Amino acid sequence: MNTWSTKSRLLGIVIGLSAIILSLGPTCALPFSPFEPPLVDIELVNYTDYDVDPYIFIHPNSGVPLDVLFQPENELIVDPLLAPEEVAVYTFDCLDVGTIGSDFAQMYLSPFEVIDSDNGPVVDKGIDFFCGDIVSFIFIDDGVDFFTRVEVNGEFITDW
């Protein structure tokens, strides 16, 4: 009788936990899904009329100094350049993304004329974003300034 009682309790716990997890749905606030590895999407959005080289760098650790982040081995190569109005999404295992930054994106007015972004924003996992988030680097030319805005899940984080 003890064996059935223990099995019944375990089955009840498993069913109860499963029901709770399933009831949370796809917008679950858990930092990861127990059914798949945690991911981070990095979205690059070109809101300019010109090609943009985003100069995105990714380091697996959070809070790394800029001289460590902005090394060639950490660069996300975007080839071809990000076309006008283009959106590109890159998906990474969350363990591979700790700090993400743009080292002053470049907007190509022509093959001979390039403008550097007014800013080079950097965001860190655990502070600005978490596993499962979409981190958007949005390149904007408002006619006066060319700058990079960062949003996480559609919410403004920084543009400086």
RAVENVEN-V696609 format. One line per field, one symbol per residue. ss: DSSP state (a for helix, b for strand, c for the rest). psi: psi as a letter, one per 30 degrees, with the letter a starting at -180 (. if undefined). burial: b if it has 24 or more other ideal C-beta (glycine too) atoms within 12 Angstrom, else e. Layout:
ss->???
psi->???
burial->???
This chain:
ss->caaaaaaaaaaaaaaaaaaaaaaaccccccccccccccbbbbbbbbbcccbbbccbbbbccccccaaaaccaaabbcccccbccccbbbbbbbaaaccbbbbcccbbbbbccbbbbcccccbbbbcccbccccbbbbbbbbccccbbbbbbbccbbbbcc
psi->eeeeeeeeeeeeeeeeeeeeeeffafgkgkflkfflkklkkjkkkjhlglkkjfikkkkfkkgklefeeikeffkjkjjlljlkgkkkkkkkkeffjekklkiilkkjelffjkkkkflikklkkfefllkfljjkjkkkjgfeljlkkkljhfkkelg.
burial->eeeeeeeeeeeeeeeeeeeeeeeeeeeeeeeeeeeeebbbbbbbbbbbebbbbbbbbbbeebebeeeebbeeebebebeebbbeeeebebebebeebbbbbbbbbbbbeeeeeebebebbbbbbbeebbbbbbbbbbbbbbeeeebbbbbbbeeeebbbe
